[in-house]
Amino acid sequence: TSSGGSRGGGFFSVHIRAVYLRHGDGGYSAASKKEDVKIINLNQSEGNLNSGGVIVDSGTTDTYWNSKISSALRAAFRELSGTAFGHDKVRLSPEELAGLPTIMFQISGDEEMNQKVVADNGGDPNKVPGLAGDMDPEHPYDVILAVPPSHYMDGENGVYVNRFYDTERSGSVLGANSMMGHEIMFDADGQRIGWAESSCDYTKLITENGYVDVFSAEIETSGAGDPDQEEEVEQEKQEFEEEKLDAESKVEPVQEDETEALDKKKDEEVDVETSEEEEESKEDPVSIHKKDEPGQAEDSHEHDKPSNDLQKAIADNCTGLVCGGGLVVTLLLCALLCFGCYRCCCTPKKKSKVPIYSEVELPNGSYKDEFEDEEDEDDAEYGETKSSFKDF
């Protein structure tokens, strides 16, 4: 279909030519299963159908339509299903759900492109699912978008809610539930949207290819029960086990050899350290003889390091209490000496007083104390009389 281009932040707009409701016997596809199935055209003007614009948005979960089609939509829905069109929760059996009407939108198509599609498929638009064909002989290359009840009715365990809303004041949105069951291509450069019906039977697709259906928790494999396949699987397991054993047998027992080498190295290190200690412990026979002579005092002085002898003598003659008291007395004497030097040498000198203000010398050499104001004729005008200035 031709698109009006991106609109309102990247949305694609389409033009709706007509809206139909088809009886549930027609099936889920745009191509009816029965030729005589009842279809009701809402007969709304294109102005009403496209009031406020129509966009295709996969980011919107449900489908919303402007309220100008509401009366005709609800009347046709009741006529085909015998029930009211509403949005309250309803309990439906699978048969009742399938019997609800399918909503069908006729979207203005790209005639040139769709003619090529028809030519590649036998030349008859009625043979191409998703094209209008004889439904609108004047526009056979328009696209028919079918939204079955299983797409616009949302629910589980037999309780459903209608997710097609006809209450918008202006503007309409074909949301994700209208796009279900279709492969859709958004061609931004060509300003087109491609529509194709698809078969999205998840369970069938998964189980027929030998995978687990995580939703139903049923395991079905296409080759289950086949003796040849079971024998092949068993043979593969056996080959794997044999390869594993061969790989383990080829591993060299290097761990024990490495352990023995480490133990031997440690023994050698111990022997070396022991021999060094024995050599250091050997003494001069002369000195040993002197130590063994009776009545001879042992010489404990360290002649090479006389400072050590001095430290030892101080330590022997200085008890903890005496040494501690001497240290305190020494610190007190130092403090008194420092205080006396400060008082003697560092006492600040008294500063001479400086007058707060400086005296002003007048032009005749006199000072302000002898200054007298001269009479001025203007003084009387301001109520002033001759007076001398007083000290500040």
C-alpha positions, 0 to 999 in steps of 0.5 A: 500500500502507498504510505503518506510517509512518516508522520508525527515522529516516525509513524506511517499513514495509510488511506482507508477506502472501506470497512467491512464486517464478515460473518465468522463462517468466512474464516480468518483469512482475507479470502473467504472460505465460503463464497456465500458468506455474508459481508456487510459494508459499513458504507461510510464516506472516506472522509469519516473513515480517515477523519484525523488520519490513520496510522500503522503503529506496531508500538500500539498494542490495540486498535483505535478508531474514530467514533464516526463509524461507531453507529454503523459498526455496532449495528453490523456487529449485532446483525452478524453475531446476535450480540452487542459490540462492547468492551466488558468481559465476556465468557466465550467457548472456542466455537462462540469466539470463532463465530464472531465477525471478522473486521476487514479494512480496504486500504488504498493499494499501490496499483503499479506494484500490485499489478506485477504481483498479480501477473506473477501469480496467474493474472487474477487478483482474486487468486492473490490472498489480501487483494480486493479483487471482485470485492471492489471491481473499481479498485481490485488492487487495493489491499484487504487487511482481515482482523479475525476475532482471535486477534481483537478479542484478548483473553484466556480461560474462556474470558475475553475482552474486546480490544478494538475501540471505536471511541476516538474523537479524531484519528485512528490507529491500526495497532499490533493486534491488527497486524497479527498474522501478517508479515509487514515491511515498512519501506521508508525510502519508497514510502510504502508498506508491504502486507502479506498473510502468514501462518504463525502456528507456533506450536506446529512450527516447534513440535514438527521440527523436534523442539520443546513447546515451552508453553504447553510443556509437551515434548513431541519429536518428529522421529520419536519411536523410530528404531533406526533413529534410536540406534543412531543416537545410541551409537553416537553416545558410545563413540563419544564415550570412547573418544573421552576414554582415549583422551584421558589415557593419553594424558601423561602422569606429570603431576607425580614427577613434579611433586617428587622434584619439588620434594627433592629440591626442598631436601637439598635446600635444608642440607645446605642451610644445615652445613652453613650453620655448622661452619658458623658454629665452629670456634677457634680451639685457643678461645675454647681452651681459654674459656675452659681454664678455671679462675679466668673471668670471661671477657664480655667486652666488644672491642670492635664496637665500644659504643655498645659497651657505653650503652650497656653501662648506662643501661645497667646503672640507670634505673627507670625511676632515676632516669625518668626524674632526671629527664623531667628536671632537665625539661623544666630547667630548659623551659625556665631558661627560655622564658627568661631569655624571652623576657629579657631580650624580646619584650616589645617597646612602648609605642609613642602616642600619635595624635588621632588627627594632624594639625592643619597649618594656615597660610599665615603660619598660625595654627587653628587655635589662633584663627578667627573668622572674618566678617562677611556680609553674607553671614547675616543672611544665614543668621551667622555672627562673628565667632572664633573656631573652637578646638575640635 
